[in-house]
């Protein structure tokens, strides 16, 4: 055997030995080091869907108050932000012309009533003469007709007066609801012309009648139903949680950025509505399901290793074992454990595997 052949054989042998050692090392379980841990406990859990929403005024909560009388604005009695009561006068329209017409009609009523009284007394006087056959039947009938005409004239004048009084009442613009003035569309001295479209003067909003439109993703809508509790936050009140219940779910979808949403209408309590404003953006949580006294682990104890979700458990002797726990309801911060763990087990929330930290699995929509 030549020297060159011997060298080649030695090199091949060394490669085989090195490859074997590498393969053996690669088959060993990676070293696990626990950096932080907690104990498995029992407690309540709930599943929520995180959605966005907008605070809106209910139907009828915003009223545009118009003028039904033609004339100039005589007085504007409120300003934006002023609270108003139902029936309160918020503006007046110049009523001098209508008052003059009313005075004229009152005079006409007095004249018509005097004429009617005279014709009635004339009928009574002529009736006695007719009974004594001192006047003809035609004269008697003529007197009665005059009395009827006079009575109808009185009724017409009274109706005209009632109409003028109604028109005069329109010169006082009143709020139909309790609320707050949100907009003023006319100023004192401005001419208002009443026509087919009522001229808007003042807008009043009832701040206690608000609702929230929650936009639920089409992938979540099957889990949502009327009566479910909704908790929501607004940027104006950091840390404050408002509550409501879903009243109805609109059947008509709304498409935004090629994503289909459905509106869940949430009733807002009057006391909460006083601290909110229309068009505020909300971060909402729809409470889909709740459970009490279940086995719980924090979500950051769930790790993905080799495409498998596992939990690292440290025993009393310090030994670390990998457990594929059976999970149930997933909450925002914790998950329910159905099997594989028990109360008091110490589970790792932060670990190092072969010198590299294992990242927690990314939270997916629908598994809150």
C-alpha positions in Angstrom: 0.0 0.0 0.0 1.4 3.3 -1.0 2.0 6.2 1.3 -0.5 8.3 -0.6 -3.2 5.7 -0.2 -2.6 5.5 3.5 -3.0 9.3 3.9 -6.3 9.3 2.0 -7.7 6.5 4.2 -6.7 8.3 7.3 -8.5 11.5 6.1 -11.6 9.5 5.3 -11.5 7.9 8.7 -11.2 11.3 10.4 -14.2 12.7 8.4 -16.3 9.7 9.4 -15.4 10.1 13.1 -16.1 13.9 13.0 -19.4 13.4 11.2 -20.5 10.9 13.7 -19.6 13.1 16.6 -21.6 16.0 15.0 -24.6 13.8 14.4 -24.6 12.5 18.0 -24.4 16.1 19.4 -27.2 17.3 17.1 -29.5 14.6 18.5 -29.1 15.8 22.1 -32.0 17.9 23.5 -31.1 21.6 23.6 -30.3 23.0 26.9 -33.1 25.0 28.6 -32.6 27.7 31.1 -35.6 29.3 32.9 -35.3 33.0 33.4 -38.7 33.7 34.9 -41.6 31.5 36.1 -45.0 31.6 37.8 -47.2 29.0 39.4 -50.3 27.5 37.8 -53.4 28.8 39.6 -57.2 28.7 39.4 -59.5 31.6 38.7 -62.0 33.2 36.3 -61.3 33.8 32.6 -63.2 35.4 29.7 -62.9 35.5 26.0 -63.2 38.9 24.4 -63.1 40.2 20.8 -61.1 43.5 20.4 -62.8 45.8 18.0 -62.9 49.5 17.3 -66.0 51.8 17.4 -67.4 55.3 17.3 -69.6 57.1 19.7 -72.8 58.4 18.0 -75.9 60.3 19.0 -79.1 58.2 19.0 -81.8 58.9 16.5 -83.8 61.9 17.8 -81.0 63.0 20.1 -79.9 65.8 17.7 -82.7 68.3 16.8 -82.4 71.1 14.4 -84.9 73.8 15.6 -86.3 75.9 12.8 -88.6 78.9 12.5 -92.1 78.5 11.0 -92.6 82.3 10.9 -91.3 84.7 8.3 -89.5 87.8 9.7 -86.2 89.0 11.1 -84.6 87.4 14.2 -85.5 89.7 17.0 -83.6 88.0 19.8 -81.2 85.0 20.0 -81.5 83.9 23.6 -78.9 81.1 23.8 -75.3 80.5 22.9 -73.4 77.4 21.9 -72.9 75.2 25.0 -75.9 76.6 26.9 -78.1 74.0 28.5 -81.8 74.2 27.5 -85.0 72.7 28.8 -87.9 71.3 26.8 -90.2 74.2 25.9 -87.6 76.9 26.6 -87.6 79.8 24.2 -84.3 79.9 22.4 -85.1 82.7 19.8 -87.8 85.1 18.9 -88.9 86.4 15.5 -90.2 89.9 14.9 -94.0 89.7 15.6 -95.1 93.3 15.2 -97.0 92.7 11.9 -98.8 89.6 13.3 -99.8 91.5 16.5 -101.2 94.3 14.4 -103.2 91.8 12.4 -104.4 90.2 15.6 -105.5 93.5 17.0 -107.4 94.2 13.7 -109.1 90.8 13.9 -110.1 91.4 17.5 -111.8 94.6 16.4 -113.6 92.8 13.6 -114.7 90.1 16.0 -116.3 92.8 18.3 -118.0 94.4 15.3 -119.3 91.0 14.1 -120.5 90.0 17.5 -122.4 93.3 17.8 -124.0 92.8 14.4 -124.9 89.2 15.4 -126.5 90.4 18.6 -128.5 93.0 16.8 -129.8 90.4 14.2 -130.8 88.0 17.0 -132.8 90.6 18.8 -134.3 91.7 15.5 -135.5 88.1 14.9 -137.1 88.0 18.4 -138.9 91.3 17.7 -140.1 90.3 14.3 -141.2 86.9 15.5 -143.8 88.6 17.7 -145.0 90.7 14.8 -145.1 87.6 12.6 -147.2 85.8 15.1 -149.7 88.7 15.0 -149.6 88.6 11.3 -148.3 92.1 11.1 -145.4 91.1 8.8 -145.0 88.7 5.9 -143.3 85.3 6.0 -140.6 86.6 3.6 -139.7 89.4 6.0 -139.4 86.9 8.8 -137.2 84.5 6.8 -135.0 87.4 5.7 -134.4 88.4 9.3 -133.4 84.8 10.2 -131.0 84.6 7.3 -129.4 87.9 8.4 -128.9 86.4 11.9 -127.3 83.2 10.5 -125.0 85.2 8.3 -123.9 87.4 11.2 -123.3 84.3 13.3 -121.1 82.8 10.6 -119.2 86.0 10.3 -118.4 85.8 14.0 -117.2 82.2 13.6 -115.0 83.2 10.7 -113.5 86.1 12.7 -112.8 83.8 15.6 -111.2 81.2 13.4 -109.0 83.9 11.9 -108.0 85.0 15.4 -107.1 81.4 16.3 -104.9 81.1 13.2 -103.2 84.4 14.0 -102.5 83.2 17.5 -100.9 80.0 16.2 -98.8 82.0 13.8 -97.9 84.4 16.6 -96.7 81.4 18.7 -94.3 80.4 15.9 -92.4 83.7 16.5 -91.2 82.1 19.8 -88.8 79.4 18.8 -88.8 76.7 21.5 -86.6 73.7 22.2 -88.5 70.4 21.9 -86.0 68.5 24.1 -83.8 68.8 27.1 -80.2 69.2 25.9 -77.3 71.5 25.1 -77.0 74.0 22.2 -74.5 72.6 19.8 -74.9 75.0 16.9 -76.4 78.4 16.1 -77.2 79.1 12.4 -78.7 82.6 12.5 -78.0 85.9 14.2 -80.1 88.7 15.5 -81.4 90.9 12.7 -81.1 88.2 10.1 -84.1 87.7 7.8 -85.9 84.3 8.0 -88.3 83.2 5.3 -90.6 80.3 6.2 -91.3 78.1 3.2 -91.5 74.5 2.2 -88.2 74.0 4.0 -88.0 75.1 7.6 -85.1 77.5 8.2 -82.8 76.1 10.9 -81.9 78.5 13.7 -80.5 76.4 16.6 -79.3 72.8 16.9 -79.7 71.1 20.3 -78.3 67.7 21.3 -79.3 65.5 24.2 -76.0 64.5 25.8 -77.6 61.6 27.7 -78.7 59.8 24.5 -75.6 58.3 23.0 -74.8 54.9 21.6 -71.6 53.2 20.2 -71.2 51.7 16.8 -68.8 48.8 17.1 -67.3 47.6 13.9 -67.0 43.8 14.1 -64.8 42.0 11.6 -66.6 39.4 9.5 -64.4 36.7 11.0 -65.7 37.6 14.5 -69.4 38.4 13.8 -70.5 34.8 14.2 -69.5 35.0 17.9 -71.4 38.2 18.6 -75.0 38.5 19.7 -77.4 41.1 21.1 -77.3 41.3 24.9 -73.5 40.7 25.2 -71.5 43.1 27.4 -69.1 45.5 25.8 -66.3 47.3 27.6 -64.7 50.3 25.8 -62.2 53.0 26.3 -61.6 56.5 24.8 -58.4 58.5 24.5 -60.1 61.4 26.4 -60.3 59.3 29.6 -57.2 57.1 29.8 -57.7 54.2 32.2 -61.4 54.7 32.4 -63.6 51.7 31.3 -67.2 52.3 30.0 -69.8 49.6 29.8 -72.7 48.9 27.6 -74.7 46.1 26.0 -75.3 45.2 22.4 -78.8 46.2 21.4 -78.8 45.0 17.8 -76.5 44.1 14.9 -77.0 45.8 11.6 -77.6 43.4 8.7 -76.0 45.7 6.2 -72.2 45.3 6.0 -69.7 48.1 5.7 -66.5 47.6 3.6 -63.4 49.4 4.6 -60.0 48.8 2.9 -61.5 45.6 1.4 -62.4 44.3 4.9 -66.0 43.6 5.7 -67.4 44.9 9.0 -70.8 44.7 10.7 -72.1 47.3 13.1 -73.0 46.2 16.5 -75.1 49.0 18.2 -74.2 49.3 21.9 -76.4 51.2 24.3 -74.5 53.6 26.5 -75.7 54.4 30.0 -76.9 58.0 30.5 -74.3 58.7 33.3 -71.5 57.5 31.0 -72.9 59.4 28.0 -72.4 62.7 30.0 -68.7 62.1 29.9 -68.5 61.2 26.2 -68.9 63.2 23.0 -70.3 62.1 19.5 -67.7 60.9 17.0 -65.2 59.8 19.7 -63.2 56.8 18.6 -63.3 53.8 21.0 -61.3 50.7 21.7 -63.9 48.1 22.5 -63.9 44.6 23.9 -66.9 42.4 23.3 -67.2 39.8 26.1 -68.0 36.6 24.3 -67.7 33.9 27.0 -66.7 33.7 30.7 -65.8 30.8 33.0 -65.2 30.7 36.7 -62.7 28.7 38.8 -60.6 27.1 36.0 -57.0 26.2 35.7 -55.0 29.2 34.4 -51.5 29.9 33.0 -50.3 33.2 31.6 -50.2 33.4 27.8 -46.4 34.2 27.8 -45.9 30.7 29.3 -46.9 29.2 25.9 -43.8 28.8 23.7 -43.4 27.7 20.1 -40.6 25.1 19.8 -40.2 23.1 16.6 -43.6 24.2 15.3 -45.3 22.9 18.5 -46.8 25.0 21.3 -45.4 23.8 24.6 -45.0 24.7 28.3 -41.7 24.4 30.2 -42.4 23.1 33.7 -39.7 23.0 36.5 -40.1 20.2 39.0 -39.3 20.4 42.7 -35.9 18.8 42.0 -35.1 21.5 39.5 -35.5 19.3 36.5 -37.2 20.9 33.5 -39.7 19.1 31.3 -41.6 20.1 28.2 -45.4 19.7 28.4 -47.9 19.9 25.5 -50.9 21.1 27.6 -54.4 20.8 26.4 -55.8 24.4 26.3 -59.4 25.7 26.5 -60.6 29.2 26.5 -58.1 31.9 25.6 -58.2 35.2 27.4 -56.4 38.5 26.9 -53.5 37.6 29.4 -54.2 34.0 30.4 -55.4 30.7 28.9 -57.5 27.9 30.4 -55.7 24.5 30.9 -57.9 21.5 30.4 -55.2 18.8 30.9 -51.4 18.3 31.4 -50.9 20.7 34.3 -52.1 21.1 37.9 -52.3 23.8 40.5 -48.9 24.8 41.9 -46.9 23.7 38.8 -44.1 26.1 38.1 -44.2 27.2 34.5 -41.6 29.2 32.7 -42.7 32.6 31.3 -39.2 33.4 29.9 -36.6 30.9 28.9 -33.4 30.4 26.9 -33.0 27.5 24.6 -29.5 26.6 23.4 -28.4 30.1 24.3 -31.2 31.9 22.4 -34.3 33.4 24.0 -37.6 31.8 22.8 -40.2 34.4 21.8 -43.8 34.2 22.8 -46.2 33.3 20.0 -47.7 36.3 18.3 -51.3 36.9 19.5 -53.8 36.1 16.7 -57.1 37.9 16.1 -59.9 36.0 17.6 -57.8 34.4 20.3 -57.7 37.2 22.9 
